[in-house]
Amino acid sequence: MIDLRSDTVTRPTPEMRDAMLSARTGDDVYGEDPTVNELEESMALLTGKEAALFAPSGTQSNLLALLSHCQRGHEYIVGRTAHTYLYEGGGAAVLGGIQPNPLPFAPDGTLPLEAVVETIKPNDPHFAITRLVCLENTQGGKVLPLDYLRAYRDLMEEKGLRRHLDGARLFNAAVALGLPAAEICAHFDSVSLCLSKGLGCPVGSVLVGDRKLIANARRWRKMLGGGMRQAGILAAAGLHALCHHIDRLCDDHAKAARVARALAQLPTFTLAEEPQTNMVMLAANTPIPSLKDHLQDHGIVISGTRWVFHLDISDDDVDRLINACQSFQPEAGSEERRS
Ligand SMILES: *Cc1c(COP(=O)(O)O)cnc(C)c1O
C-alpha cells in the first residue's frame, strides 16, 4: 500500500530498529538515560537553544510549552486551524486555564501581524492577559518567510509577548530554505519539533527553549504522565533520524513537486497551491470519495485533498500514483462531478 494520509505512517527502517535495539538506557525520570540525554543535547544544539526535553507526542510538547509560558487567566493568540488550537483537544484551556484567541491564517501560513496587534488585549481587569503568540512552521506544508519571522519577533519584543513555534515539521521548513534549523528557531522562545513525522521515528517530539523554561516543562511533563523510564530505546530512533533523515527530506519535497507537475497536466485535477515541502494540496472541489475509491483499487490510500510524501514513498510509488491519477475519470452525472 502507498499511504499518503500523513507522514506519521512511516515505519522505522531496519537501521533505525538496530539503533533502538542497541541503545544504552537508564531511568530518564532520574535524568539517567544516556540516550535521552544525548538526544536532548543534540536537539538543543541543532536548534540553537540552551536545553531540550523529550516528550511522547507533539501534542504534549506543545502543551508543555503553553503551560510553561502561561498561567491561568492568560491568553495565547493562535491560528484558527493551528494544531495547537484545533487538534489538541483544547488542552491548554482544559488543563491550563489558558484561553485561546484564534485568528485566521493568511494564505501563506502566517498570522497577519496587523490582526495580531488588534487582537492583543489592553491591560484592563475585564480582559484575559495576552501572553503568547503561537505560530506553526510548516503550516499546511508552507514555509513561513524569514522576513515575516523577523517582523514577528520585533513585534513580540515590542509588546512584551512570548513566542512559541509548533515546529512539528520544522526540519522540512529548514531544508526547503536551505538553512540550519537554528536560524528559524532564533525567532522563538520555544519550539516543539516532531520526530514521528517526516523524520520517520515511531514516537516522540522534543521541546526546546532556555534552561528555565525547559526545567518548568519537565515538571509539567511529569505531572501529565509523560515521564518515561528507559526511554533511550525511543530516543535512539530520534538520534538516528537526526543523523540520517534530515537531509533526505528534500527527496520528499521533490516527490511532492513531481506529482504536482504531473497533476497540473491533467484536466481532472486542480491544485490548491504549489507544494513548498512534502504536501500536495488539491483544490477543495476535488471529488474525493470517487478518487479515493479509484486510488484504493491501485493500492493507494488517501484521506482527502492533502497528500503527504515521506520516507516510505519510493520513486516507483510516485510513478504508480501518477499513472493511477492519469486513469482517473470522475463519474459523469455523479453529484460530486466537478463544475
Ligand atoms: C502532528 C502535529 C503535531 C503533534 O502531533 P502528535 O500526533 O501529538 O505528535 C503538532 N503540530 C502539527 C502541525 C502537527 O502536524
The ligand as an SDF file (V2000), in Angstrom:
LIG
                    3D

 15 15  0  0  0  0  0  0  0  0999 V2000
    1.4140   16.1180   14.1370 C   0  0  0  0  0  0  0  0  0  0  0  0
    1.4350   17.5150   14.5620 C   0  0  0  0  0  0  0  0  0  0  0  0
    1.6060   17.8500   15.9040 C   0  0  0  0  0  0  0  0  0  0  0  0
    1.7900   16.8420   17.0050 C   0  0  0  0  0  0  0  0  0  0  0  0
    1.0210   15.7330   16.8980 O   0  0  0  0  0  0  0  0  0  0  0  0
    1.1960   14.4100   17.7730 P   0  0  0  0  0  0  0  0  0  0  0  0
    0.4260   13.4270   16.9690 O   0  0  0  0  0  0  0  0  0  0  0  0
    0.6190   14.6890   19.0920 O   0  0  0  0  0  0  0  0  0  0  0  0
    2.6590   14.0960   17.8500 O   0  0  0  0  0  0  0  0  0  0  0  0
    1.6430   19.1780   16.2210 C   0  0  0  0  0  0  0  0  0  0  0  0
    1.5090   20.1250   15.2840 N   0  0  0  0  0  0  0  0  0  0  0  0
    1.3580   19.8400   13.9890 C   0  0  0  0  0  0  0  0  0  0  0  0
    1.2500   20.9510   12.9960 C   0  0  0  0  0  0  0  0  0  0  0  0
    1.3050   18.5300   13.5800 C   0  0  0  0  0  0  0  0  0  0  0  0
    1.1460   18.2480   12.2880 O   0  0  0  0  0  0  0  0  0  0  0  0
  1  2  1  0
  2  3  1  0
  2 14  2  0
  3  4  1  0
  3 10  2  0
  4  5  1  0
  5  6  1  0
  6  7  2  0
  6  8  1  0
  6  9  1  0
 10 11  1  0
 11 12  2  0
 12 13  1  0
 12 14  1  0
 14 15  1  0
M  END
$$$$
